[in-house]
Amino acid sequence: MLDQAIFFDTLRQGLWVAVMISTPILAVALISGVAVGLFQALTSIQEMTLTFVPKVLSIVIVFWATMGFMSQSLVAFFQNQIIPLVAGG
């Protein structure tokens, strides 16, 4: 019973870390997608690259800007949760 509790607690914490890491990129993708969609609706321009290029550029910029936060979050999770479980402590 204790092993299951540890497993599910670690899984819950891992999913929370994944949500925290992916939130900035997903938020920017959503905002840029809505902005480009609104621009396309207002101007009647239906070009496929118009939706793809700005969204990819904004995702790359936000990924580059938040890479340190993502790395720190993952390293902290592994050092505080996964490695002690593997080491048996």
HTML snippet that shows the backbone in 3Dmol.js (N, CA, C, O; Angstrom):
<script src="https://3Dmol.org/build/3Dmol-min.js"></script>
<div id="view" style="width:600px;height:400px;position:relative"></div>
<script>
const pdb = `
ATOM      1  N   MET A   1       0.821  -1.199   0.000  1.00  0.00           N
ATOM      2  CA  MET A   1       0.000   0.000   0.000  1.00  0.00           C
ATOM      3  C   MET A   1       0.864   1.262   0.000  1.00  0.00           C
ATOM      4  O   MET A   1       0.535   2.245  -0.664  1.00  0.00           O
ATOM      5  N   LEU A   2       1.959   1.229   0.740  1.00  0.00           N
ATOM      6  CA  LEU A   2       2.844   2.385   0.824  1.00  0.00           C
ATOM      7  C   LEU A   2       3.536   2.646  -0.512  1.00  0.00           C
ATOM      8  O   LEU A   2       3.732   3.798  -0.901  1.00  0.00           O
ATOM      9  N   ASP A   3       3.907   1.570  -1.213  1.00  0.00           N
ATOM     10  CA  ASP A   3       4.551   1.734  -2.517  1.00  0.00           C
ATOM     11  C   ASP A   3       3.624   2.404  -3.520  1.00  0.00           C
ATOM     12  O   ASP A   3       4.061   3.224  -4.328  1.00  0.00           O
ATOM     13  N   GLN A   4       2.336   2.051  -3.466  1.00  0.00           N
ATOM     14  CA  GLN A   4       1.369   2.678  -4.366  1.00  0.00           C
ATOM     15  C   GLN A   4       1.210   4.159  -4.051  1.00  0.00           C
ATOM     16  O   GLN A   4       1.110   4.980  -4.963  1.00  0.00           O
ATOM     17  N   ALA A   5       1.187   4.493  -2.808  1.00  0.00           N
ATOM     18  CA  ALA A   5       1.045   5.906  -2.411  1.00  0.00           C
ATOM     19  C   ALA A   5       2.251   6.717  -2.876  1.00  0.00           C
ATOM     20  O   ALA A   5       2.098   7.832  -3.375  1.00  0.00           O
ATOM     21  N   ILE A   6       3.438   6.163  -2.715  1.00  0.00           N
ATOM     22  CA  ILE A   6       4.651   6.854  -3.178  1.00  0.00           C
ATOM     23  C   ILE A   6       4.631   7.001  -4.688  1.00  0.00           C
ATOM     24  O   ILE A   6       4.985   8.055  -5.217  1.00  0.00           O
ATOM     25  N   PHE A   7       4.214   5.941  -5.393  1.00  0.00           N
ATOM     26  CA  PHE A   7       4.153   5.984  -6.851  1.00  0.00           C
ATOM     27  C   PHE A   7       3.184   7.055  -7.330  1.00  0.00           C
ATOM     28  O   PHE A   7       3.525   7.864  -8.194  1.00  0.00           O
ATOM     29  N   PHE A   8       1.977   7.062  -6.772  1.00  0.00           N
ATOM     30  CA  PHE A   8       0.977   8.026  -7.230  1.00  0.00           C
ATOM     31  C   PHE A   8       1.330   9.457  -6.822  1.00  0.00           C
ATOM     32  O   PHE A   8       1.024  10.399  -7.553  1.00  0.00           O
ATOM     33  N   ASP A   9       1.957   9.625  -5.687  1.00  0.00           N
ATOM     34  CA  ASP A   9       2.397  10.965  -5.286  1.00  0.00           C
ATOM     35  C   ASP A   9       3.491  11.478  -6.221  1.00  0.00           C
ATOM     36  O   ASP A   9       3.473  12.640  -6.627  1.00  0.00           O
ATOM     37  N   THR A  10       4.436  10.611  -6.557  1.00  0.00           N
ATOM     38  CA  THR A  10       5.493  11.005  -7.494  1.00  0.00           C
ATOM     39  C   THR A  10       4.922  11.289  -8.872  1.00  0.00           C
ATOM     40  O   THR A  10       5.341  12.235  -9.538  1.00  0.00           O
ATOM     41  N   LEU A  11       3.973  10.477  -9.299  1.00  0.00           N
ATOM     42  CA  LEU A  11       3.319  10.699 -10.593  1.00  0.00           C
ATOM     43  C   LEU A  11       2.579  12.026 -10.609  1.00  0.00           C
ATOM     44  O   LEU A  11       2.643  12.765 -11.592  1.00  0.00           O
ATOM     45  N   ARG A  12       1.870  12.333  -9.516  1.00  0.00           N
ATOM     46  CA  ARG A  12       1.138  13.601  -9.419  1.00  0.00           C
ATOM     47  C   ARG A  12       2.099  14.786  -9.482  1.00  0.00           C
ATOM     48  O   ARG A  12       1.833  15.769 -10.174  1.00  0.00           O
ATOM     49  N   GLN A  13       3.203  14.693  -8.766  1.00  0.00           N
ATOM     50  CA  GLN A  13       4.184  15.779  -8.781  1.00  0.00           C
ATOM     51  C   GLN A  13       4.839  15.916 -10.156  1.00  0.00           C
ATOM     52  O   GLN A  13       5.101  17.031 -10.607  1.00  0.00           O
ATOM     53  N   GLY A  14       5.104  14.797 -10.819  1.00  0.00           N
ATOM     54  CA  GLY A  14       5.677  14.845 -12.160  1.00  0.00           C
ATOM     55  C   GLY A  14       4.735  15.483 -13.165  1.00  0.00           C
ATOM     56  O   GLY A  14       5.164  16.246 -14.031  1.00  0.00           O
ATOM     57  N   LEU A  15       3.442  15.169 -13.049  1.00  0.00           N
ATOM     58  CA  LEU A  15       2.463  15.796 -13.938  1.00  0.00           C
ATOM     59  C   LEU A  15       2.336  17.289 -13.665  1.00  0.00           C
ATOM     60  O   LEU A  15       2.147  18.079 -14.590  1.00  0.00           O
ATOM     61  N   TRP A  16       2.438  17.676 -12.397  1.00  0.00           N
ATOM     62  CA  TRP A  16       2.379  19.104 -12.066  1.00  0.00           C
ATOM     63  C   TRP A  16       3.582  19.842 -12.642  1.00  0.00           C
ATOM     64  O   TRP A  16       3.440  20.953 -13.153  1.00  0.00           O
ATOM     65  N   VAL A  17       4.769  19.232 -12.563  1.00  0.00           N
ATOM     66  CA  VAL A  17       5.965  19.843 -13.152  1.00  0.00           C
ATOM     67  C   VAL A  17       5.788  19.977 -14.660  1.00  0.00           C
ATOM     68  O   VAL A  17       6.163  20.995 -15.242  1.00  0.00           O
ATOM     69  N   ALA A  18       5.217  18.951 -15.297  1.00  0.00           N
ATOM     70  CA  ALA A  18       4.978  19.018 -16.751  1.00  0.00           C
ATOM     71  C   ALA A  18       4.012  20.146 -17.103  1.00  0.00           C
ATOM     72  O   ALA A  18       4.201  20.836 -18.105  1.00  0.00           O
ATOM     73  N   VAL A  19       2.991  20.331 -16.293  1.00  0.00           N
ATOM     74  CA  VAL A  19       2.032  21.420 -16.536  1.00  0.00           C
ATOM     75  C   VAL A  19       2.715  22.775 -16.373  1.00  0.00           C
ATOM     76  O   VAL A  19       2.518  23.674 -17.189  1.00  0.00           O
ATOM     77  N   MET A  20       3.514  22.920 -15.322  1.00  0.00           N
ATOM     78  CA  MET A  20       4.191  24.195 -15.081  1.00  0.00           C
ATOM     79  C   MET A  20       5.206  24.517 -16.180  1.00  0.00           C
ATOM     80  O   MET A  20       5.377  25.679 -16.548  1.00  0.00           O
ATOM     81  N   ILE A  21       5.861  23.510 -16.690  1.00  0.00           N
ATOM     82  CA  ILE A  21       6.859  23.727 -17.734  1.00  0.00           C
ATOM     83  C   ILE A  21       6.191  24.073 -19.073  1.00  0.00           C
ATOM     84  O   ILE A  21       6.691  24.916 -19.818  1.00  0.00           O
ATOM     85  N   SER A  22       5.078  23.430 -19.370  1.00  0.00           N
ATOM     86  CA  SER A  22       4.463  23.631 -20.680  1.00  0.00           C
ATOM     87  C   SER A  22       3.534  24.838 -20.745  1.00  0.00           C
ATOM     88  O   SER A  22       3.162  25.263 -21.839  1.00  0.00           O
ATOM     89  N   THR A  23       3.153  25.396 -19.610  1.00  0.00           N
ATOM     90  CA  THR A  23       2.200  26.506 -19.602  1.00  0.00           C
ATOM     91  C   THR A  23       2.657  27.733 -20.405  1.00  0.00           C
ATOM     92  O   THR A  23       1.856  28.257 -21.179  1.00  0.00           O
ATOM     93  N   PRO A  24       3.889  28.215 -20.265  1.00  0.00           N
ATOM     94  CA  PRO A  24       4.260  29.410 -21.050  1.00  0.00           C
ATOM     95  C   PRO A  24       4.189  29.180 -22.561  1.00  0.00           C
ATOM     96  O   PRO A  24       3.710  30.044 -23.296  1.00  0.00           O
ATOM     97  N   ILE A  25       4.657  28.037 -23.024  1.00  0.00           N
ATOM     98  CA  ILE A  25       4.653  27.763 -24.464  1.00  0.00           C
ATOM     99  C   ILE A  25       3.228  27.608 -24.972  1.00  0.00           C
ATOM    100  O   ILE A  25       2.884  28.150 -26.023  1.00  0.00           O
ATOM    101  N   LEU A  26       2.401  26.879 -24.244  1.00  0.00           N
ATOM    102  CA  LEU A  26       1.022  26.693 -24.683  1.00  0.00           C
ATOM    103  C   LEU A  26       0.224  27.992 -24.658  1.00  0.00           C
ATOM    104  O   LEU A  26      -0.621  28.224 -25.523  1.00  0.00           O
ATOM    105  N   ALA A  27       0.492  28.836 -23.668  1.00  0.00           N
ATOM    106  CA  ALA A  27      -0.216  30.117 -23.591  1.00  0.00           C
ATOM    107  C   ALA A  27       0.153  31.014 -24.768  1.00  0.00           C
ATOM    108  O   ALA A  27      -0.713  31.655 -25.364  1.00  0.00           O
ATOM    109  N   VAL A  28       1.439  31.055 -25.099  1.00  0.00           N
ATOM    110  CA  VAL A  28       1.868  31.888 -26.234  1.00  0.00           C
ATOM    111  C   VAL A  28       1.326  31.324 -27.549  1.00  0.00           C
ATOM    112  O   VAL A  28       0.931  32.088 -28.430  1.00  0.00           O
ATOM    113  N   ALA A  29       1.303  30.012 -27.689  1.00  0.00           N
ATOM    114  CA  ALA A  29       0.743  29.412 -28.902  1.00  0.00           C
ATOM    115  C   ALA A  29      -0.738  29.742 -29.037  1.00  0.00           C
ATOM    116  O   ALA A  29      -1.215  30.026 -30.136  1.00  0.00           O
ATOM    117  N   LEU A  30      -1.463  29.705 -27.926  1.00  0.00           N
ATOM    118  CA  LEU A  30      -2.879  30.047 -27.953  1.00  0.00           C
ATOM    119  C   LEU A  30      -3.093  31.511 -28.308  1.00  0.00           C
ATOM    120  O   LEU A  30      -3.927  31.831 -29.155  1.00  0.00           O
ATOM    121  N   ILE A  31      -2.349  32.396 -27.668  1.00  0.00           N
ATOM    122  CA  ILE A  31      -2.519  33.832 -27.915  1.00  0.00           C
ATOM    123  C   ILE A  31      -2.146  34.194 -29.345  1.00  0.00           C
ATOM    124  O   ILE A  31      -2.862  34.948 -30.004  1.00  0.00           O
ATOM    125  N   SER A  32      -1.022  33.658 -29.829  1.00  0.00           N
ATOM    126  CA  SER A  32      -0.625  33.983 -31.208  1.00  0.00           C
ATOM    127  C   SER A  32      -1.587  33.359 -32.213  1.00  0.00           C
ATOM    128  O   SER A  32      -1.852  33.959 -33.255  1.00  0.00           O
ATOM    129  N   GLY A  33      -2.113  32.180 -31.932  1.00  0.00           N
ATOM    130  CA  GLY A  33      -3.092  31.566 -32.835  1.00  0.00           C
ATOM    131  C   GLY A  33      -4.373  32.370 -32.915  1.00  0.00           C
ATOM    132  O   GLY A  33      -4.932  32.548 -33.997  1.00  0.00           O
ATOM    133  N   VAL A  34      -4.840  32.857 -31.776  1.00  0.00           N
ATOM    134  CA  VAL A  34      -6.049  33.683 -31.771  1.00  0.00           C
ATOM    135  C   VAL A  34      -5.796  35.008 -32.481  1.00  0.00           C
ATOM    136  O   VAL A  34      -6.645  35.478 -33.238  1.00  0.00           O
ATOM    137  N   ALA A  35      -4.633  35.611 -32.242  1.00  0.00           N
ATOM    138  CA  ALA A  35      -4.321  36.896 -32.889  1.00  0.00           C
ATOM    139  C   ALA A  35      -4.234  36.749 -34.400  1.00  0.00           C
ATOM    140  O   ALA A  35      -4.768  37.577 -35.137  1.00  0.00           O
ATOM    141  N   VAL A  36      -3.562  35.697 -34.866  1.00  0.00           N
ATOM    142  CA  VAL A  36      -3.445  35.492 -36.313  1.00  0.00           C
ATOM    143  C   VAL A  36      -4.804  35.140 -36.905  1.00  0.00           C
ATOM    144  O   VAL A  36      -5.137  35.593 -38.000  1.00  0.00           O
ATOM    145  N   GLY A  37      -5.595  34.335 -36.194  1.00  0.00           N
ATOM    146  CA  GLY A  37      -6.936  34.006 -36.673  1.00  0.00           C
ATOM    147  C   GLY A  37      -7.825  35.230 -36.775  1.00  0.00           C
ATOM    148  O   GLY A  37      -8.598  35.368 -37.723  1.00  0.00           O
ATOM    149  N   LEU A  38      -7.716  36.109 -35.806  1.00  0.00           N
ATOM    150  CA  LEU A  38      -8.486  37.359 -35.835  1.00  0.00           C
ATOM    151  C   LEU A  38      -8.030  38.236 -36.998  1.00  0.00           C
ATOM    152  O   LEU A  38      -8.848  38.827 -37.702  1.00  0.00           O
ATOM    153  N   PHE A  39      -6.709  38.313 -37.189  1.00  0.00           N
ATOM    154  CA  PHE A  39      -6.183  39.087 -38.316  1.00  0.00           C
ATOM    155  C   PHE A  39      -6.677  38.511 -39.643  1.00  0.00           C
ATOM    156  O   PHE A  39      -7.055  39.264 -40.541  1.00  0.00           O
ATOM    157  N   GLN A  40      -6.676  37.192 -39.771  1.00  0.00           N
ATOM    158  CA  GLN A  40      -7.146  36.567 -41.007  1.00  0.00           C
ATOM    159  C   GLN A  40      -8.637  36.813 -41.219  1.00  0.00           C
ATOM    160  O   GLN A  40      -9.076  37.037 -42.347  1.00  0.00           O
ATOM    161  N   ALA A  41      -9.403  36.772 -40.153  1.00  0.00           N
ATOM    162  CA  ALA A  41     -10.841  37.006 -40.283  1.00  0.00           C
ATOM    163  C   ALA A  41     -11.130  38.454 -40.665  1.00  0.00           C
ATOM    164  O   ALA A  41     -12.056  38.722 -41.430  1.00  0.00           O
ATOM    165  N   LEU A  42     -10.341  39.385 -40.137  1.00  0.00           N
ATOM    166  CA  LEU A  42     -10.575  40.796 -40.440  1.00  0.00           C
ATOM    167  C   LEU A  42     -10.129  41.177 -41.840  1.00  0.00           C
ATOM    168  O   LEU A  42     -10.723  42.060 -42.458  1.00  0.00           O
ATOM    169  N   THR A  43      -9.088  40.522 -42.352  1.00  0.00           N
ATOM    170  CA  THR A  43      -8.546  40.900 -43.652  1.00  0.00           C
ATOM    171  C   THR A  43      -8.915  39.929 -44.770  1.00  0.00           C
ATOM    172  O   THR A  43      -8.605  40.195 -45.932  1.00  0.00           O
ATOM    173  N   SER A  44      -9.560  38.826 -44.455  1.00  0.00           N
ATOM    174  CA  SER A  44      -9.949  37.787 -45.424  1.00  0.00           C
ATOM    175  C   SER A  44      -8.743  37.192 -46.140  1.00  0.00           C
ATOM    176  O   SER A  44      -8.864  36.729 -47.274  1.00  0.00           O
ATOM    177  N   ILE A  45      -7.590  37.199 -45.494  1.00  0.00           N
ATOM    178  CA  ILE A  45      -6.397  36.550 -46.029  1.00  0.00           C
ATOM    179  C   ILE A  45      -6.364  35.133 -45.473  1.00  0.00           C
ATOM    180  O   ILE A  45      -6.316  34.943 -44.258  1.00  0.00           O
ATOM    181  N   GLN A  46      -6.390  34.146 -46.348  1.00  0.00           N
ATOM    182  CA  GLN A  46      -6.409  32.755 -45.913  1.00  0.00           C
ATOM    183  C   GLN A  46      -5.139  32.029 -46.367  1.00  0.00           C
ATOM    184  O   GLN A  46      -5.209  31.026 -47.078  1.00  0.00           O
ATOM    185  N   GLU A  47      -4.020  32.528 -45.962  1.00  0.00           N
ATOM    186  CA  GLU A  47      -2.725  31.934 -46.309  1.00  0.00           C
ATOM    187  C   GLU A  47      -2.293  31.001 -45.194  1.00  0.00           C
ATOM    188  O   GLU A  47      -2.316  31.384 -44.024  1.00  0.00           O
ATOM    189  N   MET A  48      -1.896  29.769 -45.541  1.00  0.00           N
ATOM    190  CA  MET A  48      -1.537  28.778 -44.526  1.00  0.00           C
ATOM    191  C   MET A  48      -0.244  29.145 -43.791  1.00  0.00           C
ATOM    192  O   MET A  48      -0.121  28.905 -42.590  1.00  0.00           O
ATOM    193  N   THR A  49       0.706  29.718 -44.505  1.00  0.00           N
ATOM    194  CA  THR A  49       1.967  30.073 -43.845  1.00  0.00           C
ATOM    195  C   THR A  49       1.783  31.231 -42.875  1.00  0.00           C
ATOM    196  O   THR A  49       2.591  31.403 -41.962  1.00  0.00           O
ATOM    197  N   LEU A  50       0.745  32.019 -43.055  1.00  0.00           N
ATOM    198  CA  LEU A  50       0.472  33.126 -42.148  1.00  0.00           C
ATOM    199  C   LEU A  50       0.105  32.616 -40.757  1.00  0.00           C
ATOM    200  O   LEU A  50       0.383  33.288 -39.764  1.00  0.00           O
ATOM    201  N   THR A  51      -0.506  31.457 -40.672  1.00  0.00           N
ATOM    202  CA  THR A  51      -0.828  30.904 -39.357  1.00  0.00           C
ATOM    203  C   THR A  51       0.363  30.158 -38.767  1.00  0.00           C
ATOM    204  O   THR A  51       0.527  30.136 -37.547  1.00  0.00           O
ATOM    205  N   PHE A  52       1.183  29.557 -39.592  1.00  0.00           N
ATOM    206  CA  PHE A  52       2.261  28.696 -39.114  1.00  0.00           C
ATOM    207  C   PHE A  52       3.484  29.472 -38.642  1.00  0.00           C
ATOM    208  O   PHE A  52       3.986  29.229 -37.545  1.00  0.00           O
ATOM    209  N   VAL A  53       3.962  30.395 -39.452  1.00  0.00           N
ATOM    210  CA  VAL A  53       5.229  31.083 -39.171  1.00  0.00           C
ATOM    211  C   VAL A  53       5.174  31.925 -37.887  1.00  0.00           C
ATOM    212  O   VAL A  53       6.064  31.779 -37.050  1.00  0.00           O
ATOM    213  N   PRO A  54       4.190  32.782 -37.693  1.00  0.00           N
ATOM    214  CA  PRO A  54       4.191  33.569 -36.442  1.00  0.00           C
ATOM    215  C   PRO A  54       4.069  32.698 -35.193  1.00  0.00           C
ATOM    216  O   PRO A  54       4.682  32.987 -34.166  1.00  0.00           O
ATOM    217  N   LYS A  55       3.272  31.628 -35.287  1.00  0.00           N
ATOM    218  CA  LYS A  55       3.108  30.763 -34.125  1.00  0.00           C
ATOM    219  C   LYS A  55       4.414  30.049 -33.796  1.00  0.00           C
ATOM    220  O   LYS A  55       4.789  29.961 -32.626  1.00  0.00           O
ATOM    221  N   VAL A  56       5.105  29.543 -34.799  1.00  0.00           N
ATOM    222  CA  VAL A  56       6.368  28.853 -34.557  1.00  0.00           C
ATOM    223  C   VAL A  56       7.426  29.822 -34.033  1.00  0.00           C
ATOM    224  O   VAL A  56       8.178  29.484 -33.119  1.00  0.00           O
ATOM    225  N   LEU A  57       7.486  31.009 -34.600  1.00  0.00           N
ATOM    226  CA  LEU A  57       8.455  32.001 -34.115  1.00  0.00           C
ATOM    227  C   LEU A  57       8.192  32.392 -32.666  1.00  0.00           C
ATOM    228  O   LEU A  57       9.125  32.501 -31.871  1.00  0.00           O
ATOM    229  N   SER A  58       6.937  32.602 -32.324  1.00  0.00           N
ATOM    230  CA  SER A  58       6.624  32.978 -30.939  1.00  0.00           C
ATOM    231  C   SER A  58       6.913  31.828 -29.978  1.00  0.00           C
ATOM    232  O   SER A  58       7.366  32.065 -28.859  1.00  0.00           O
ATOM    233  N   ILE A  59       6.662  30.592 -30.392  1.00  0.00           N
ATOM    234  CA  ILE A  59       6.960  29.441 -29.541  1.00  0.00           C
ATOM    235  C   ILE A  59       8.462  29.310 -29.339  1.00  0.00           C
ATOM    236  O   ILE A  59       8.909  29.045 -28.223  1.00  0.00           O
ATOM    237  N   VAL A  60       9.246  29.489 -30.390  1.00  0.00           N
ATOM    238  CA  VAL A  60      10.701  29.388 -30.278  1.00  0.00           C
ATOM    239  C   VAL A  60      11.245  30.481 -29.360  1.00  0.00           C
ATOM    240  O   VAL A  60      12.130  30.219 -28.545  1.00  0.00           O
ATOM    241  N   ILE A  61      10.730  31.690 -29.482  1.00  0.00           N
ATOM    242  CA  ILE A  61      11.194  32.794 -28.634  1.00  0.00           C
ATOM    243  C   ILE A  61      10.874  32.533 -27.170  1.00  0.00           C
ATOM    244  O   ILE A  61      11.721  32.742 -26.302  1.00  0.00           O
ATOM    245  N   VAL A  62       9.660  32.078 -26.891  1.00  0.00           N
ATOM    246  CA  VAL A  62       9.282  31.803 -25.502  1.00  0.00           C
ATOM    247  C   VAL A  62      10.054  30.602 -24.966  1.00  0.00           C
ATOM    248  O   VAL A  62      10.449  30.595 -23.800  1.00  0.00           O
ATOM    249  N   PHE A  63      10.273  29.599 -25.788  1.00  0.00           N
ATOM    250  CA  PHE A  63      11.075  28.453 -25.351  1.00  0.00           C
ATOM    251  C   PHE A  63      12.485  28.894 -24.997  1.00  0.00           C
ATOM    252  O   PHE A  63      13.034  28.472 -23.979  1.00  0.00           O
ATOM    253  N   TRP A  64      13.067  29.734 -25.824  1.00  0.00           N
ATOM    254  CA  TRP A  64      14.413  30.232 -25.557  1.00  0.00           C
ATOM    255  C   TRP A  64      14.441  31.060 -24.262  1.00  0.00           C
ATOM    256  O   TRP A  64      15.383  30.961 -23.476  1.00  0.00           O
ATOM    257  N   ALA A  65      13.409  31.870 -24.053  1.00  0.00           N
ATOM    258  CA  ALA A  65      13.369  32.742 -22.877  1.00  0.00           C
ATOM    259  C   ALA A  65      13.131  31.963 -21.584  1.00  0.00           C
ATOM    260  O   ALA A  65      13.614  32.369 -20.527  1.00  0.00           O
ATOM    261  N   THR A  66      12.395  30.849 -21.650  1.00  0.00           N
ATOM    262  CA  THR A  66      12.052  30.106 -20.436  1.00  0.00           C
ATOM    263  C   THR A  66      12.847  28.812 -20.285  1.00  0.00           C
ATOM    264  O   THR A  66      12.528  27.980 -19.436  1.00  0.00           O
ATOM    265  N   MET A  67      13.870  28.646 -21.097  1.00  0.00           N
ATOM    266  CA  MET A  67      14.658  27.413 -21.038  1.00  0.00           C
ATOM    267  C   MET A  67      15.326  27.228 -19.676  1.00  0.00           C
ATOM    268  O   MET A  67      15.402  26.102 -19.185  1.00  0.00           O
ATOM    269  N   GLY A  68      15.804  28.287 -19.063  1.00  0.00           N
ATOM    270  CA  GLY A  68      16.423  28.191 -17.748  1.00  0.00           C
ATOM    271  C   GLY A  68      15.436  27.738 -16.682  1.00  0.00           C
ATOM    272  O   GLY A  68      15.758  26.885 -15.855  1.00  0.00           O
ATOM    273  N   PHE A  69      14.235  28.308 -16.699  1.00  0.00           N
ATOM    274  CA  PHE A  69      13.187  27.908 -15.762  1.00  0.00           C
ATOM    275  C   PHE A  69      12.817  26.442 -15.943  1.00  0.00           C
ATOM    276  O   PHE A  69      12.646  25.714 -14.965  1.00  0.00           O
ATOM    277  N   MET A  70      12.695  26.012 -17.194  1.00  0.00           N
ATOM    278  CA  MET A  70      12.344  24.622 -17.464  1.00  0.00           C
ATOM    279  C   MET A  70      13.422  23.670 -16.968  1.00  0.00           C
ATOM    280  O   MET A  70      13.124  22.650 -16.347  1.00  0.00           O
ATOM    281  N   SER A  71      14.661  24.006 -17.244  1.00  0.00           N
ATOM    282  CA  SER A  71      15.775  23.153 -16.813  1.00  0.00           C
ATOM    283  C   SER A  71      15.858  23.087 -15.292  1.00  0.00           C
ATOM    284  O   SER A  71      16.046  22.009 -14.728  1.00  0.00           O
ATOM    285  N   GLN A  72      15.721  24.219 -14.630  1.00  0.00           N
ATOM    286  CA  GLN A  72      15.777  24.245 -13.174  1.00  0.00           C
ATOM    287  C   GLN A  72      14.639  23.435 -12.554  1.00  0.00           C
ATOM    288  O   GLN A  72      14.834  22.737 -11.559  1.00  0.00           O
ATOM    289  N   SER A  73      13.468  23.534 -13.143  1.00  0.00           N
ATOM    290  CA  SER A  73      12.321  22.790 -12.615  1.00  0.00           C
ATOM    291  C   SER A  73      12.527  21.290 -12.756  1.00  0.00           C
ATOM    292  O   SER A  73      12.266  20.539 -11.816  1.00  0.00           O
ATOM    293  N   LEU A  74      12.991  20.846 -13.916  1.00  0.00           N
ATOM    294  CA  LEU A  74      13.216  19.421 -14.123  1.00  0.00           C
ATOM    295  C   LEU A  74      14.347  18.886 -13.256  1.00  0.00           C
ATOM    296  O   LEU A  74      14.227  17.802 -12.686  1.00  0.00           O
ATOM    297  N   VAL A  75      15.430  19.624 -13.149  1.00  0.00           N
ATOM    298  CA  VAL A  75      16.560  19.184 -12.322  1.00  0.00           C
ATOM    299  C   VAL A  75      16.138  19.110 -10.859  1.00  0.00           C
ATOM    300  O   VAL A  75      16.493  18.158 -10.165  1.00  0.00           O
ATOM    301  N   ALA A  76      15.386  20.098 -10.379  1.00  0.00           N
ATOM    302  CA  ALA A  76      14.927  20.082  -8.988  1.00  0.00           C
ATOM    303  C   ALA A  76      14.005  18.896  -8.731  1.00  0.00           C
ATOM    304  O   ALA A  76      14.098  18.250  -7.688  1.00  0.00           O
ATOM    305  N   PHE A  77      13.115  18.608  -9.678  1.00  0.00           N
ATOM    306  CA  PHE A  77      12.212  17.466  -9.514  1.00  0.00           C
ATOM    307  C   PHE A  77      12.990  16.156  -9.441  1.00  0.00           C
ATOM    308  O   PHE A  77      12.715  15.311  -8.589  1.00  0.00           O
ATOM    309  N   PHE A  78      13.950  15.993 -10.325  1.00  0.00           N
ATOM    310  CA  PHE A  78      14.728  14.756 -10.318  1.00  0.00           C
ATOM    311  C   PHE A  78      15.603  14.651  -9.073  1.00  0.00           C
ATOM    312  O   PHE A  78      15.714  13.572  -8.490  1.00  0.00           O
ATOM    313  N   GLN A  79      16.223  15.745  -8.660  1.00  0.00           N
ATOM    314  CA  GLN A  79      17.093  15.693  -7.479  1.00  0.00           C
ATOM    315  C   GLN A  79      16.304  15.487  -6.190  1.00  0.00           C
ATOM    316  O   GLN A  79      16.768  14.797  -5.282  1.00  0.00           O
ATOM    317  N   ASN A  80      15.126  16.078  -6.105  1.00  0.00           N
ATOM    318  CA  ASN A  80      14.345  16.009  -4.864  1.00  0.00           C
ATOM    319  C   ASN A  80      13.411  14.816  -4.792  1.00  0.00           C
ATOM    320  O   ASN A  80      13.086  14.364  -3.694  1.00  0.00           O
ATOM    321  N   GLN A  81      12.963  14.286  -5.942  1.00  0.00           N
ATOM    322  CA  GLN A  81      11.970  13.231  -5.931  1.00  0.00           C
ATOM    323  C   GLN A  81      12.456  11.909  -6.508  1.00  0.00           C
ATOM    324  O   GLN A  81      12.342  10.870  -5.858  1.00  0.00           O
ATOM    325  N   ILE A  82      12.991  11.938  -7.710  1.00  0.00           N
ATOM    326  CA  ILE A  82      13.298  10.686  -8.417  1.00  0.00           C
ATOM    327  C   ILE A  82      14.566  10.039  -7.879  1.00  0.00           C
ATOM    328  O   ILE A  82      14.567   8.843  -7.591  1.00  0.00           O
ATOM    329  N   ILE A  83      15.631  10.794  -7.740  1.00  0.00           N
ATOM    330  CA  ILE A  83      16.910  10.209  -7.305  1.00  0.00           C
ATOM    331  C   ILE A  83      16.812   9.616  -5.895  1.00  0.00           C
ATOM    332  O   ILE A  83      17.348   8.530  -5.672  1.00  0.00           O
ATOM    333  N   PRO A  84      16.149  10.280  -4.927  1.00  0.00           N
ATOM    334  CA  PRO A  84      16.001   9.613  -3.615  1.00  0.00           C
ATOM    335  C   PRO A  84      15.195   8.313  -3.681  1.00  0.00           C
ATOM    336  O   PRO A  84      15.469   7.379  -2.928  1.00  0.00           O
ATOM    337  N   LEU A  85      14.216   8.248  -4.564  1.00  0.00           N
ATOM    338  CA  LEU A  85      13.447   7.004  -4.699  1.00  0.00           C
ATOM    339  C   LEU A  85      14.303   5.892  -5.299  1.00  0.00           C
ATOM    340  O   LEU A  85      14.239   4.743  -4.863  1.00  0.00           O
ATOM    341  N   VAL A  86      15.097   6.244  -6.296  1.00  0.00           N
ATOM    342  CA  VAL A  86      15.966   5.235  -6.920  1.00  0.00           C
ATOM    343  C   VAL A  86      17.051   4.783  -5.958  1.00  0.00           C
ATOM    344  O   VAL A  86      17.403   3.604  -5.914  1.00  0.00           O
ATOM    345  N   ALA A  87      17.583   5.733  -5.183  1.00  0.00           N
ATOM    346  CA  ALA A  87      18.654   5.402  -4.238  1.00  0.00           C
ATOM    347  C   ALA A  87      18.111   4.670  -3.010  1.00  0.00           C
ATOM    348  O   ALA A  87      18.879   4.084  -2.248  1.00  0.00           O
ATOM    349  N   GLY A  88      16.810   4.702  -2.819  1.00  0.00           N
ATOM    350  CA  GLY A  88      16.218   3.978  -1.706  1.00  0.00           C
ATOM    351  C   GLY A  88      16.082   4.794  -0.439  1.00  0.00           C
ATOM    352  O   GLY A  88      15.863   4.247   0.643  1.00  0.00           O
ATOM    353  N   GLY A  89      16.212   6.097  -0.573  1.00  0.00           N
ATOM    354  CA  GLY A  89      16.127   6.938   0.622  1.00  0.00           C
ATOM    355  C   GLY A  89      14.875   7.617   0.685  1.00  0.00           C
ATOM    356  O   GLY A  89      14.628   8.371   1.626  1.00  0.00           O
TER     357      GLY A  89
END
`;
const viewer = $3Dmol.createViewer("view");
viewer.addModel(pdb, "pdb");
viewer.setStyle({}, {cartoon: {color: "spectrum"}});
viewer.zoomTo();
viewer.render();
</script>
